[in-house]
Amino acid sequence: MQTFADDVTAWVKWGVLALIGIGAVISLGSILVGRIFSHPHASRYGAMGVAVVVMVAITYTVILVILDSITGSGCT
């Protein structure tokens, strides 16, 4: 059972990391589009998106450390 739990945890970790990357690319693209087409709302939302992505990335790393300290090396 531990092998299956480790696999699911790894899939979730990589999935969240991919979503953070996609969010960062979309936010930076919004800033770029807002600057190119003189659309200040798009730039503002993109900047807020980058801030949210940074906060989520920090929270992600903290949660990973907490989960690792709780589970340790797995069930024995």
N, C-alpha and C positions, 0 to 999 in steps of 0.2 A: 504494500500500500504506500510505503514511503517513496518509492520510485515514482509512482503515479502522481503523488502530491508534489514532488520536486519538479516533475515535468510541467504540471499545470502552473506552478509558481513561476517557472522559467518562461512559459508562454505569456503569462500575464505581464511579467517584467518587460519582455521585449515588445509586447503590444503597447504598453503605456509609453515606453521609450519612443516607439514609432509615432504615436499620437503627439507626443511633445515635439518631435522633429517636424511633423506636418504642420502643427500649429505655429511653430516658429517661421517656417517657410511662407505660410499664408499671411502671417502678420507682417513680415518683411516685404512681401509682395504688395500688400495693401499700402504700406508706406510709400513704396516706389511708385505705384499707380497714382496715389494721391498727389505725389510731387510732380509726376509727369503731366497729369491732366489738370493740375491746379484744383484739386478737390480736397479741401482741408478736412472734411469729415472722415474721408478714407484714411488720411494720414494719422488723424487723431485716434481712430479706432485701431489702426495698425500699431501705433505706439502703446496703446493700452493692452493690445494683444501680446506684444513682446514682454511687457511687464508681467502679465498674467502667466505667460510661458516660463519666465524666469522663476516666479514664485512657485509654480507647479513643479519645476525641475528641482528646486531646493527641497520642497516637501517630499518629492519622490525619493531623493537620496536619504532623507531623514527616516522615512518609512522603511526603506530597505535595511538600514542599519538597525532599526528597532525590530523588524521581523527576524533579522539574522541573529540578534542577541536573544530573542525569545526562543527561536527554534534550535539554535546552536547547530550541531552536526546532524540533526534529525532525531528521530525516535530510536531509542536503543532497546 
